[in-house]
Amino acid sequence: MAVLVTPAVPTALARLSGRIASAGTQTRARLGAALEVGVGPPAVSLLAAAWRDHALEASLSLGDDGPYVLRIEGRTPESKGLVLTDKLNIYIRDKRVPAALAEHVARAARSSFATSSLEDLAALVLEDPEFGKSGLPSPPLANESERPRSLLDTWGANDSYADFFAGGETARGQLDSVDFSSLFRLIQHCDLECTQVNPSSSLAMVSLVKFPWDERARRRLGQPGQTERTRRAHDEDEDADSMVTTDLNEDDVILGNPDKLRRVIDYAVSRPNPQRKAIFFSNTCVPTVTGEDVESVVRQAAAKSGQEIFYLTVSARSMTTVFRALLVERRLAAESIAAPPEARSINLLGFAETTATSELGALLGELGITINAKFLPDIVPERIDTLPRASLSVLYPNRTWQHFYDQLTFGSRTPAMAPPAPYGFAGTERWLGLVSDKLGAAGAAADVFARACAPLQARWQTLRAEAAQHRLGIVVRDEEAHFLTSPGITWGVPVLETLEEMGFGLDVLVRVSNKRTAVACARTVRSLLRHGERHQVLAFDGFPLLRQRLKESKAAAFLSYHEFDWRLSEAGKTAFCIPYFEMGLHGALRTTERLLELCRAPFFRRYRRYLARTPAGLRTAPEQERNR
């Protein structure tokens, strides 16, 4: 571990980086004055303010309309905001901001923050005597239009029948998307069903959600090799007690069972721990809903054992700051004593240790670009100390990990960029060009790409010709168009553009909540597709019409994050998911082959009458299906 020294960043920012805390009356008053709140029309109000990770946020309203979240963060070369000063990026976190509010904020912010820095704002917040106190109002955590409307969208909304992206489950399980087994032993306080939603490792468990980070889908369909994470998960010599659960039963849920919780903690603490790992305690939904006093039991156990225990709840805030000490403090310390960076050396942040990543590394190597370190999804402390050796950090575009990226790049001496992920042939060429241009190797990428493509073109064209004979489908709710327009939400994969480049025709089924959003969604889909004549966008306004659309569609497979999706199987369709997609040139070939394999499979088409269901999802007999 690097020796800890005073980080070479401004004091206020160093104290606030990675924190999430509400601000009090003083901050709201000063910020409101800077934004000219209450000064003439329009009627703008400031409702709350908070420091969040590496930025100052405030919730604003225009009359009775709102709240809209204003975010003020440090400017970077990639910043795109409502107001860009020399040091700040100021924008409103919503796609549908009233023009009067945007104009008011832009006018006031240009004047008030023209010479301000993020350090100035951090100092303002720290001067607030109420900063961090409980009970203070706080801006919403995410855009209402882009966040799950309930913890488990599958069950929590009246149009859950149209949910195929499992947004609630993915948001809830975000901590499972990273591997911190080298840091902690995990205690999960939960019932059995909770672990079934989560990705499994060496345990033979049924997963109910096809999480975008879960590589098992690729392994089932011939993914060459294993990732580092998979190897560790299946290594029988790995710490046998790296995860234990309380496995709550019905009596535990109804009556409570703190003694069981104490016994599990005592067991975890008592086991041999040659690697001196801390304990990571994850408190899940059921104990929270039943009101069990878990936190005090954990505190007592930590005090009794002397063992460091990290406590995590199911809240998004808790997940955001868990690794702050590692990602911010240790990294800044490493940067302050590191030697000058190596030219044309990069960090890959968010790129999993897969075959596709290795193939991208080979392409970079032909340009004289070396990979210094990879970090995320594997959280390995020692790699933090090596990050400063690179002259550039390249981020994988993934909204779920944005708070990790914010902490890894905050105050960093290493510049960072987040180009669109290299999916498909066109996407790979673009990514390679952007990275090489940033490192001063402009022009060379085109030649390297052409040489790499040459031996693959014949196979690529053959696959595209076969794909042109098949169709794939996507179901989306109209207010969730961001699943199709923002690849960062779909694990970096530009789904529509990638499938079209592969040659597939597309059926996009849009759930209509109102005419305005439905029309906007349809236009957005059309704008992303270059060959509109090969695709169709169809609307539905209820479950019966969705079932009809699915049965009538010529698509062989539909995108679904849900395992055993009977909405598709009863229609004679199979399902594909985000893990089927791989980066790079060879990855594009493998992805297309994988999807074609699904299109060729006859099982669901042949036996669909035996898979019929009632609207409630119950099985129906084949003769009943024939008579319907």
C-alpha positions as CSV (number, residue, x, y, z in Angstrom):
1,M,0.0,0.0,0.0
2,A,1.3,3.5,-0.8
3,V,2.3,5.6,2.1
4,L,-0.4,8.1,3.0
5,V,0.5,11.7,2.6
6,T,-1.4,14.9,2.4
7,P,-3.1,14.9,-1.0
8,A,-2.2,17.7,-3.4
9,V,-5.7,19.0,-3.9
10,P,-7.6,21.9,-2.3
11,T,-8.6,21.2,1.3
12,A,-12.3,21.8,1.0
13,L,-12.7,19.5,-2.0
14,A,-10.6,16.8,-0.3
15,R,-12.9,16.9,2.7
16,L,-16.1,16.7,0.6
17,S,-15.1,14.4,-2.3
18,G,-17.4,11.3,-2.3
19,R,-19.7,12.7,0.4
20,I,-23.4,12.9,0.1
21,A,-25.0,15.3,2.6
22,S,-27.7,17.9,2.6
23,A,-27.0,21.6,3.1
24,G,-28.8,23.9,5.4
25,T,-30.5,27.4,5.3
26,Q,-27.2,29.3,4.9
27,T,-26.2,27.4,1.7
28,R,-29.7,27.6,0.3
29,A,-29.8,31.4,0.9
30,R,-26.4,32.0,-0.7
31,L,-27.1,29.7,-3.7
32,G,-30.6,31.2,-4.1
33,A,-29.1,34.7,-4.2
34,A,-26.6,33.6,-6.9
35,L,-29.4,32.2,-9.0
36,E,-31.6,35.2,-8.4
37,V,-34.3,33.1,-6.9
38,G,-37.4,35.3,-6.2
39,V,-36.2,38.1,-8.4
40,G,-39.0,39.0,-10.8
41,P,-40.7,36.7,-13.2
42,P,-40.4,33.8,-13.7
43,A,-41.3,32.5,-10.2
44,V,-38.3,30.3,-9.4
45,S,-37.9,28.7,-6.0
46,L,-35.0,26.8,-4.5
47,L,-36.3,23.9,-2.4
48,A,-33.2,22.0,-1.3
49,A,-29.4,21.8,-1.7
50,A,-26.8,19.1,-1.1
51,W,-23.3,18.1,-1.9
52,R,-23.3,14.9,-3.9
53,D,-20.0,13.1,-4.7
54,H,-18.1,15.9,-6.4
55,A,-20.8,18.5,-7.2
56,L,-23.2,20.9,-5.6
57,E,-26.9,20.2,-6.4
58,A,-30.1,22.1,-5.8
59,S,-33.7,21.4,-6.6
60,L,-35.6,24.2,-8.3
61,S,-39.2,24.8,-9.1
62,L,-40.9,27.1,-11.6
63,G,-44.2,28.0,-9.9
64,D,-45.9,24.6,-9.1
65,D,-43.8,22.8,-11.7
66,G,-40.8,20.8,-10.4
67,P,-38.6,19.9,-8.8
68,Y,-35.8,20.2,-11.4
69,V,-32.3,19.3,-10.2
70,L,-29.5,21.8,-10.9
71,R,-26.0,20.4,-10.8
72,I,-22.8,22.4,-10.6
73,E,-19.6,20.3,-11.2
74,G,-16.1,20.8,-12.4
75,R,-15.6,21.4,-16.1
76,T,-13.9,18.7,-18.2
77,P,-13.0,18.6,-21.9
78,E,-16.1,16.4,-22.4
79,S,-18.5,18.7,-20.5
80,K,-21.8,19.7,-22.1
81,G,-24.0,21.9,-20.0
82,L,-26.4,24.7,-19.8
83,V,-23.6,27.1,-18.8
84,L,-19.9,26.4,-19.2
85,T,-17.5,28.7,-17.4
86,D,-13.7,28.3,-17.3
87,K,-13.9,26.0,-14.3
88,L,-17.6,24.9,-14.0
89,N,-20.2,22.9,-15.8
90,I,-23.7,23.9,-14.8
91,Y,-26.8,22.0,-16.1
92,I,-30.3,20.8,-15.1
93,R,-30.7,17.1,-14.8
94,D,-33.8,16.7,-16.8
95,K,-34.5,16.4,-20.5
96,R,-37.7,18.4,-20.4
97,V,-36.8,21.7,-18.7
98,P,-39.2,24.6,-19.1
99,A,-37.6,27.2,-21.3
100,A,-38.3,30.0,-18.8
101,L,-36.4,28.1,-16.1
102,A,-33.5,27.3,-18.3
103,E,-33.2,30.9,-19.5
104,H,-33.4,32.3,-16.0
105,V,-30.8,29.9,-14.6
106,A,-28.4,30.4,-17.6
107,R,-28.6,34.2,-17.2
108,A,-28.0,34.2,-13.5
109,A,-25.3,31.5,-13.5
110,R,-23.2,33.1,-16.2
111,S,-23.0,36.2,-14.0
112,S,-22.7,34.7,-10.6
113,F,-20.3,31.8,-11.3
114,A,-18.1,33.4,-14.1
115,T,-15.0,33.2,-11.9
116,S,-16.0,30.6,-9.4
117,S,-14.4,27.2,-9.0
118,L,-15.6,23.9,-7.5
119,E,-13.3,24.7,-4.5
120,D,-15.2,27.9,-3.9
121,L,-18.5,26.0,-3.8
122,A,-17.0,23.3,-1.5
123,A,-15.8,26.0,0.9
124,L,-19.3,27.7,0.8
125,V,-20.9,24.3,1.8
126,L,-18.4,23.6,4.6
127,E,-19.2,27.0,6.1
128,D,-22.8,26.0,6.6
129,P,-23.4,25.2,10.3
130,E,-26.2,22.8,9.4
131,F,-24.4,20.9,6.7
132,G,-24.8,17.2,7.1
133,K,-27.5,17.3,9.8
134,S,-30.3,14.8,9.5
135,G,-33.8,15.9,8.5
136,L,-32.7,18.5,6.0
137,P,-34.4,18.5,2.5
138,S,-32.3,17.0,-0.3
139,P,-32.7,17.2,-4.1
140,P,-34.0,14.0,-5.8
141,L,-31.3,11.4,-6.5
142,A,-32.2,11.0,-10.2
143,N,-34.4,12.2,-12.9
144,E,-37.9,10.9,-12.4
145,S,-38.1,10.0,-16.1
146,E,-34.9,7.9,-15.9
147,R,-35.2,6.1,-12.5
148,P,-37.2,3.0,-11.5
149,R,-40.5,4.0,-10.1
150,S,-40.3,1.3,-7.4
151,L,-37.7,-0.9,-5.8
152,L,-38.8,-3.8,-7.8
153,D,-40.4,-2.6,-11.1
154,T,-41.5,-6.1,-12.0
155,W,-44.1,-6.0,-9.2
156,G,-44.5,-2.4,-8.3
157,A,-46.2,-0.7,-11.2
158,N,-49.5,-1.0,-12.9
159,D,-47.8,-1.4,-16.3
160,S,-45.3,-3.9,-15.1
161,Y,-46.5,-6.3,-17.8
162,A,-44.6,-4.1,-20.2
163,D,-41.3,-4.1,-18.2
164,F,-38.6,-6.0,-20.1
165,F,-35.5,-4.0,-18.9
166,A,-35.8,-4.7,-15.1
167,G,-34.7,-1.2,-14.2
168,G,-35.6,-1.5,-10.5
169,E,-33.8,-4.8,-10.0
170,T,-30.7,-3.5,-11.8
171,A,-30.6,-0.4,-9.7
172,R,-31.0,-2.4,-6.5
173,G,-28.3,-4.9,-7.4
174,Q,-25.7,-2.4,-8.6
175,L,-23.2,-3.4,-5.9
176,D,-23.3,-7.0,-7.2
177,S,-21.9,-5.6,-10.5
178,V,-18.5,-5.2,-9.0
179,D,-16.2,-7.7,-7.4
180,F,-14.8,-6.7,-4.1
181,S,-14.0,-10.2,-2.8
182,S,-10.4,-9.2,-2.4
183,L,-11.4,-6.6,0.1
184,F,-14.2,-8.1,2.2
185,R,-16.1,-11.1,3.5
186,L,-19.8,-10.6,2.9
187,I,-22.7,-11.2,5.3
188,Q,-26.0,-10.8,3.6
189,H,-29.1,-10.4,5.9
190,C,-31.8,-11.7,3.7
191,D,-34.3,-14.4,2.8
192,L,-33.7,-17.1,0.2
193,E,-35.6,-15.3,-2.6
194,C,-33.3,-12.3,-2.2
195,T,-30.2,-14.3,-3.1
196,Q,-32.1,-15.8,-6.1
197,V,-32.4,-12.3,-7.7
198,N,-28.7,-11.8,-7.2
199,P,-26.0,-13.2,-9.6
200,S,-24.6,-16.5,-8.4
201,S,-21.0,-17.6,-8.4
202,S,-20.0,-21.1,-7.4
203,L,-23.4,-21.8,-5.8
204,A,-26.0,-23.7,-7.9
205,M,-28.7,-21.1,-7.6
206,V,-31.5,-20.0,-10.1
207,S,-31.2,-16.4,-11.2
208,L,-34.5,-14.6,-11.9
209,V,-32.9,-11.6,-13.6
210,K,-30.4,-11.5,-16.5
211,F,-28.3,-8.8,-15.1
212,P,-26.2,-6.9,-17.8
213,W,-23.0,-7.7,-15.9
214,D,-23.7,-11.4,-15.5
215,E,-21.4,-13.2,-17.9
216,R,-23.0,-16.6,-17.5
217,A,-25.3,-16.0,-20.5
218,R,-22.1,-15.8,-22.7
219,R,-20.6,-18.9,-21.1
220,R,-23.7,-20.9,-21.9
221,L,-23.4,-20.0,-25.6
222,G,-19.7,-20.6,-26.1
223,Q,-17.9,-17.5,-24.8
224,P,-14.2,-18.4,-25.2
225,G,-12.2,-18.4,-22.0
226,Q,-13.2,-17.1,-18.6
227,T,-12.9,-13.7,-17.0
228,E,-10.7,-13.2,-13.9
229,R,-13.9,-12.8,-11.9
230,T,-15.2,-16.2,-13.1
231,R,-12.0,-17.9,-12.3
232,R,-12.0,-16.6,-8.8
233,A,-15.6,-17.5,-8.2
234,H,-15.0,-21.1,-9.2
235,D,-11.7,-21.5,-7.4
236,E,-12.3,-24.0,-4.7
237,D,-9.2,-22.8,-2.8
238,E,-10.7,-19.3,-2.4
239,D,-12.0,-18.3,1.0
240,A,-14.8,-20.7,1.7
241,D,-16.5,-18.2,4.0
242,S,-16.3,-15.2,1.7
243,M,-20.1,-15.0,1.9
244,V,-22.6,-16.1,4.5
245,T,-26.3,-15.3,4.8
246,T,-28.8,-15.3,7.6
247,D,-31.4,-17.1,5.3
248,L,-34.5,-15.6,7.0
249,N,-37.5,-17.9,7.2
250,E,-41.2,-17.0,7.7
251,D,-40.9,-17.1,11.5
252,D,-37.9,-14.8,11.4
253,V,-39.7,-12.3,9.2
254,I,-42.9,-12.3,11.4
255,L,-41.3,-12.5,14.9
256,G,-37.8,-11.2,14.4
257,N,-34.7,-13.1,15.3
258,P,-31.8,-10.9,16.4
259,D,-30.1,-13.9,18.0
260,K,-29.8,-15.6,14.6
261,L,-28.2,-12.4,13.3
262,R,-25.7,-12.3,16.2
263,R,-24.8,-16.0,15.6
264,V,-24.1,-15.4,11.9
265,I,-21.9,-12.4,12.7
266,D,-20.1,-14.3,15.4
267,Y,-19.5,-17.2,13.0
268,A,-18.1,-14.9,10.3
269,V,-15.8,-13.1,12.8
270,S,-14.6,-16.4,14.3
271,R,-13.4,-18.0,11.0
272,P,-9.7,-18.0,10.1
273,N,-8.9,-14.8,8.2
274,P,-5.3,-15.1,6.9
275,Q,-5.9,-12.2,4.4
276,R,-7.2,-9.9,7.1
277,K,-10.3,-9.0,5.2
278,A,-12.9,-6.6,6.7
279,I,-16.5,-7.7,7.0
280,F,-19.1,-6.2,4.7
281,F,-22.6,-6.4,6.1
282,S,-25.4,-6.0,3.6
283,N,-28.8,-5.3,5.1
284,T,-31.5,-6.1,2.5
285,C,-35.2,-5.2,1.9
286,V,-37.1,-7.5,4.2
287,P,-35.4,-6.6,7.5
288,T,-35.7,-2.9,6.5
289,V,-39.4,-3.3,5.8
290,T,-40.1,-5.3,8.9
291,G,-38.4,-2.6,11.0
292,E,-35.8,-4.9,12.6
293,D,-33.1,-3.1,14.5
294,V,-30.2,-4.5,12.5
295,E,-27.7,-1.6,12.8
296,S,-27.5,-1.7,16.6
297,V,-26.8,-5.4,16.5
298,V,-24.0,-4.9,14.0
299,R,-22.5,-2.1,16.1
300,Q,-22.5,-4.2,19.2
301,A,-20.9,-7.1,17.3
302,A,-18.2,-4.9,15.9
303,A,-17.5,-3.4,19.3
304,K,-17.3,-6.9,20.9
305,S,-15.1,-8.5,18.3
306,G,-12.9,-5.5,17.4
307,Q,-13.4,-6.5,13.8
308,E,-14.0,-3.7,11.3
309,I,-17.5,-4.1,9.8
310,F,-18.8,-2.0,6.9
311,Y,-22.6,-1.5,7.0
312,L,-24.6,-1.2,3.8
313,T,-28.3,-0.6,3.4
314,V,-30.4,-1.0,0.3
315,S,-30.3,2.8,-0.3
316,A,-28.6,4.3,-3.3
317,R,-26.7,6.7,-1.0
318,S,-25.2,4.0,1.0
319,M,-24.0,2.2,-2.2
320,T,-22.4,5.4,-3.5
321,T,-19.9,6.1,-0.8
322,V,-18.9,2.6,0.3
323,F,-15.5,2.7,-1.4
324,R,-14.6,6.4,-1.0
325,A,-11.5,5.8,1.1
326,L,-10.0,3.6,-1.6
327,L,-11.2,5.5,-4.7
328,V,-10.5,9.0,-3.5
329,E,-8.1,9.1,-0.5
330,R,-5.8,6.3,-1.4
331,R,-5.7,7.3,-5.1
332,L,-4.9,10.9,-4.3
333,A,-2.1,9.8,-2.0
334,A,-0.7,7.6,-4.7
335,E,-0.8,10.4,-7.2
336,S,1.0,12.8,-4.9
337,I,4.1,10.6,-4.7
338,A,4.0,9.0,-8.2
339,A,6.6,9.5,-10.9
340,P,5.6,11.2,-14.1
341,P,3.2,9.2,-16.2
342,E,4.3,7.0,-19.1
343,A,3.5,8.3,-22.6
344,R,0.9,6.4,-24.5
345,S,0.0,4.4,-21.4
346,I,-3.7,4.1,-20.5
347,N,-6.0,2.9,-17.7
348,L,-9.1,1.0,-18.7
349,L,-11.8,1.8,-16.1
350,G,-14.9,-0.3,-16.3
351,F,-13.6,-2.8,-18.9
352,A,-14.0,-6.3,-17.5
353,E,-11.2,-8.9,-17.9
354,T,-12.8,-10.6,-20.9
355,T,-11.6,-12.0,-24.2
356,A,-13.0,-9.0,-25.9
357,T,-11.0,-6.6,-23.7
358,S,-7.8,-8.5,-24.5
359,E,-8.6,-8.2,-28.2
360,L,-9.0,-4.5,-27.9
361,G,-5.7,-4.4,-26.0
362,A,-4.0,-6.1,-29.0
363,L,-5.4,-3.4,-31.3
364,L,-4.1,-0.7,-29.0
365,G,-0.7,-2.4,-28.9
366,E,-0.3,-2.1,-32.7
367,L,-0.7,1.7,-32.1
368,G,2.1,1.6,-29.5
369,I,-0.5,2.2,-26.7
370,T,0.0,0.0,-23.6
371,I,-2.6,-0.8,-20.9
372,N,-1.2,0.3,-17.5
373,A,-4.1,-1.0,-15.3
374,K,-7.7,-2.2,-15.4
375,F,-10.0,-1.3,-12.6
376,L,-13.7,-2.1,-12.3
377,P,-15.6,-4.4,-12.2
378,D,-12.7,-5.9,-10.2
379,I,-11.9,-3.7,-7.2
380,V,-8.3,-4.7,-6.3
381,P,-6.7,-2.2,-3.9
382,E,-3.2,-2.6,-5.2
383,R,-4.3,-1.4,-8.7
384,I,-5.2,2.0,-7.2
385,D,-1.5,2.6,-6.5
386,T,-0.6,1.9,-10.2
387,L,-3.2,4.2,-11.8
388,P,-1.0,7.4,-11.8
389,R,1.5,5.7,-14.1
390,A,-0.9,6.2,-17.1
391,S,-1.2,9.3,-19.2
392,L,-4.9,8.8,-19.8
393,S,-7.8,6.9,-18.3
394,V,-10.4,5.6,-20.7
395,L,-13.8,5.0,-19.1
396,Y,-16.4,2.4,-20.2
397,P,-19.7,4.3,-20.6
398,N,-21.8,2.8,-17.8
399,R,-24.3,5.0,-15.9
400,T,-24.5,2.4,-13.0
401,W,-20.8,3.0,-12.3
402,Q,-20.8,6.8,-12.7
403,H,-20.4,7.5,-9.0
404,F,-17.3,5.2,-9.1
405,Y,-15.9,7.1,-12.1
406,D,-16.6,10.4,-10.4
407,Q,-14.5,9.4,-7.4
408,L,-11.8,7.8,-9.5
409,T,-11.3,11.0,-11.6
410,F,-12.0,13.6,-9.0
411,G,-9.0,15.9,-8.6
412,S,-6.9,13.5,-10.5
413,R,-3.8,14.5,-12.3
414,T,-4.6,11.8,-15.0
415,P,-7.0,13.1,-17.7
416,A,-10.0,11.0,-18.5
417,M,-12.3,10.4,-21.5
418,A,-15.4,8.3,-22.0
419,P,-15.9,7.6,-25.7
420,P,-18.8,5.5,-26.9
421,A,-18.1,1.8,-26.3
422,P,-16.6,-0.2,-29.2
423,Y,-19.5,-2.3,-30.2
424,G,-19.8,-3.5,-33.8
425,F,-17.3,-2.7,-36.6
426,A,-18.2,0.9,-36.8
427,G,-18.1,1.4,-33.1
428,T,-14.8,-0.2,-32.8
429,E,-13.3,2.0,-35.5
430,R,-14.7,5.1,-33.8
431,W,-13.4,4.1,-30.3
432,L,-9.9,3.3,-31.6
433,G,-9.7,6.6,-33.4
434,L,-10.9,8.7,-30.5
435,V,-8.4,7.0,-28.0
436,S,-5.5,7.3,-30.4
437,D,-6.2,10.9,-31.2
438,K,-6.2,11.8,-27.5
439,L,-2.7,10.3,-27.2
440,G,-1.3,12.0,-30.3
441,A,-1.5,9.0,-32.6
442,A,-4.0,10.5,-35.0
443,G,-4.2,8.9,-38.4
444,A,-2.5,5.6,-37.4
445,A,-5.7,4.1,-36.1
446,A,-7.3,3.9,-39.6
447,D,-4.5,1.7,-40.9
448,V,-4.5,-0.5,-37.9
449,F,-8.2,-0.9,-38.1
450,A,-8.1,-1.7,-41.8
451,R,-5.5,-4.4,-41.3
452,A,-7.5,-6.0,-38.5
453,C,-10.7,-6.0,-40.5
454,A,-9.3,-7.5,-43.7
455,P,-9.3,-11.2,-42.6
456,L,-12.7,-10.8,-41.0
457,Q,-14.7,-9.1,-43.7
458,A,-15.8,-12.2,-45.5
459,R,-17.2,-13.8,-42.4
460,W,-18.8,-10.5,-41.3
461,Q,-20.6,-10.1,-44.6
462,T,-21.8,-13.7,-44.6
463,L,-23.2,-13.3,-41.1
464,R,-24.9,-10.0,-42.0
465,A,-26.5,-11.6,-45.0
466,E,-28.0,-14.3,-42.9
467,A,-29.1,-11.8,-40.2
468,A,-31.0,-9.9,-42.8
469,Q,-33.3,-12.9,-43.1
470,H,-34.3,-12.6,-39.4
471,R,-35.9,-10.2,-37.1
472,L,-35.4,-9.3,-33.5
473,G,-37.7,-7.4,-31.1
474,I,-37.6,-4.9,-28.3
475,V,-40.4,-3.9,-25.9
476,V,-40.2,-0.5,-24.2
477,R,-42.5,1.8,-22.3
478,D,-42.8,5.2,-24.0
479,E,-41.5,7.1,-21.0
480,E,-38.4,4.8,-20.9
481,A,-37.0,5.7,-24.3
482,H,-33.7,6.4,-22.6
483,F,-33.1,2.6,-22.6
484,L,-32.8,3.0,-26.4
485,T,-31.1,6.4,-26.6
486,S,-28.6,6.3,-23.8
487,P,-26.2,3.3,-24.1
488,G,-24.8,4.1,-20.6
489,I,-28.1,2.8,-19.2
490,T,-27.8,-0.5,-21.2
491,W,-24.3,-1.3,-20.0
492,G,-22.7,0.7,-22.7
493,V,-24.4,-1.2,-25.6
494,P,-26.1,1.0,-28.3
495,V,-28.7,-1.8,-28.8
496,L,-30.6,-0.5,-31.8
497,E,-27.6,0.7,-33.8
498,T,-25.6,-2.4,-33.1
499,L,-28.4,-4.8,-34.1
500,E,-29.0,-2.8,-37.3
501,E,-25.4,-2.9,-38.2
502,M,-25.4,-6.7,-37.8
503,G,-28.2,-6.8,-40.4
504,F,-31.2,-7.7,-38.4
505,G,-34.7,-6.3,-39.0
506,L,-36.2,-4.9,-35.8
507,D,-39.7,-4.8,-34.3
508,V,-40.0,-2.2,-31.6
509,L,-43.2,-2.4,-29.5
510,V,-43.9,0.8,-27.6
511,R,-46.3,0.8,-24.6
512,V,-48.4,4.0,-24.9
513,S,-49.1,6.0,-21.7
514,N,-50.1,9.1,-23.6
515,K,-50.0,10.4,-27.1
516,R,-47.2,12.9,-26.6
517,T,-44.6,10.5,-25.1
518,A,-45.6,7.7,-27.5
519,V,-45.0,9.9,-30.5
520,A,-41.7,11.2,-29.1
521,C,-40.5,7.7,-28.4
522,A,-41.4,6.5,-31.9
523,R,-39.6,9.4,-33.5
524,T,-36.6,8.8,-31.3
525,V,-36.4,5.1,-32.4
526,R,-36.7,6.0,-36.0
527,S,-34.0,8.7,-35.7
528,L,-31.5,6.1,-34.5
529,L,-32.1,3.7,-37.4
530,R,-30.6,4.3,-40.8
531,H,-32.7,1.8,-42.8
532,G,-36.2,2.6,-41.6
533,E,-37.9,0.5,-44.3
534,R,-36.5,-2.7,-42.7
535,H,-37.9,-2.0,-39.3
536,Q,-41.3,-1.3,-37.7
537,V,-42.5,0.5,-34.6
538,L,-45.9,-0.6,-33.2
539,A,-47.9,0.7,-30.2
540,F,-49.9,-1.2,-27.6
541,D,-51.9,0.2,-24.6
542,G,-52.6,-2.9,-22.5
543,F,-51.4,-6.4,-21.8
544,P,-53.9,-8.1,-24.2
545,L,-52.6,-6.1,-27.2
546,L,-49.0,-6.7,-26.1
547,R,-49.6,-10.4,-26.1
548,Q,-51.2,-10.1,-29.6
549,R,-48.3,-8.0,-30.9
550,L,-45.7,-10.5,-29.6
551,K,-47.5,-13.5,-31.2
552,E,-48.0,-11.6,-34.6
553,S,-44.4,-10.4,-34.7
554,K,-42.0,-12.2,-37.1
555,A,-39.2,-11.6,-34.7
556,A,-37.6,-14.8,-33.5
557,A,-36.3,-13.3,-30.2
558,F,-37.0,-10.3,-28.0
559,L,-34.8,-8.5,-25.5
560,S,-35.6,-9.3,-21.9
561,Y,-33.8,-9.0,-18.6
562,H,-36.1,-11.6,-17.0
563,E,-35.3,-15.3,-16.8
564,F,-38.1,-17.7,-17.8
565,D,-40.1,-14.9,-19.5
566,W,-43.4,-16.5,-20.3
567,R,-44.6,-13.4,-22.1
568,L,-42.2,-14.5,-24.8
569,S,-42.3,-18.3,-24.6
570,E,-46.1,-18.4,-25.0
571,A,-45.7,-16.3,-28.1
572,G,-43.1,-18.7,-29.6
573,K,-40.2,-16.4,-29.0
574,T,-36.9,-16.9,-27.3
575,A,-35.0,-14.1,-25.4
576,F,-31.7,-12.4,-25.7
577,C,-30.0,-10.1,-23.2
578,I,-27.2,-7.5,-22.9
579,P,-24.5,-10.0,-21.9
580,Y,-24.8,-11.6,-25.4
581,F,-23.1,-8.5,-26.8
582,E,-19.3,-8.3,-26.9
583,M,-17.0,-5.4,-27.9
584,G,-14.5,-5.3,-30.7
585,L,-14.3,-6.9,-34.2
586,H,-14.1,-10.5,-33.1
587,G,-16.7,-9.7,-30.5
588,A,-19.1,-8.4,-33.2
589,L,-18.8,-11.7,-35.0
590,R,-19.4,-13.8,-31.9
591,T,-22.4,-11.6,-30.9
592,T,-24.0,-12.0,-34.4
593,E,-23.4,-15.8,-34.3
594,R,-24.9,-15.9,-30.8
595,L,-28.1,-14.1,-31.9
596,L,-28.4,-16.1,-35.1
597,E,-28.2,-19.3,-33.0
598,L,-31.3,-18.0,-31.1
599,C,-33.1,-17.2,-34.4
600,R,-32.4,-20.7,-35.8
601,A,-33.6,-22.5,-32.6
602,P,-37.1,-24.0,-33.3
603,F,-38.1,-25.0,-29.8
604,F,-40.4,-22.1,-28.8
605,R,-41.9,-21.8,-32.2
606,R,-42.6,-25.5,-32.4
607,Y,-44.0,-26.0,-28.9
608,R,-45.6,-22.7,-28.2
609,R,-49.1,-24.2,-27.9
610,Y,-47.8,-26.2,-24.9
611,L,-46.4,-23.1,-23.3
612,A,-49.7,-21.1,-23.4
613,R,-50.5,-19.0,-20.3
614,T,-53.5,-17.2,-18.8
615,P,-53.2,-13.4,-18.4
616,A,-52.1,-14.1,-14.8
617,G,-49.3,-16.3,-16.0
618,L,-50.8,-19.7,-15.2
619,R,-50.4,-22.7,-17.5
620,T,-53.2,-23.6,-19.9
621,A,-53.8,-26.9,-21.5
622,P,-53.1,-27.2,-25.3
623,E,-56.7,-27.9,-26.1
624,Q,-57.7,-24.7,-24.3
625,E,-55.2,-22.8,-26.3
626,R,-56.6,-24.3,-29.6
627,N,-60.1,-23.2,-28.6
628,R,-59.2,-19.6,-27.7
